[in-house]
Amino acid sequence: MTNASIPSGLWPHFQEYDPRRLDREQDADLIVQRTLEHGTWEEDIWSE
């Protein structure tokens, strides 16, 4: 699955990356870490 599912509200927390190129499976550690650090409750649930 690709980044298309990454909530746009999280995109500012991936400044050094192009969020459109992140892969949900391959970049899972990064995505989960940033989501837990900066995301809302709804975004935290999305990342599970």
C-alpha positions in Angstrom: 0.0 0.0 0.0 1.3 3.4 -0.8 1.2 6.8 0.9 -2.1 7.7 -0.6 -3.6 6.6 2.7 -1.3 8.7 4.8 -3.6 11.5 6.3 -2.6 14.9 4.8 -2.6 16.3 8.3 0.6 14.3 8.9 2.4 15.5 5.8 4.1 18.5 7.6 5.8 16.0 9.9 7.6 14.4 7.0 9.4 17.6 5.8 12.5 15.8 4.7 10.5 13.3 2.7 8.0 13.4 -0.1 4.9 12.0 1.6 3.6 10.9 -1.8 6.6 8.5 -2.2 6.5 6.9 1.2 5.4 3.3 1.2 3.2 2.2 4.1 4.8 -1.2 4.4 8.4 -0.3 3.6 8.5 2.9 5.7 6.3 1.6 8.5 8.7 2.4 11.3 9.1 6.0 10.2 5.4 6.5 9.6 4.3 5.0 12.9 6.9 6.9 14.9 5.9 10.3 13.4 2.2 9.5 13.7 2.6 8.6 17.4 4.7 11.7 18.1 2.7 14.3 16.2 -0.6 12.8 15.2 -4.1 13.1 16.5 -6.0 10.3 18.1 -7.7 9.5 14.8 -4.3 9.5 13.0 -2.9 7.2 15.6 -5.7 4.7 15.1 -5.2 4.9 11.3 -1.5 3.8 11.6 -2.4 0.5 13.3 
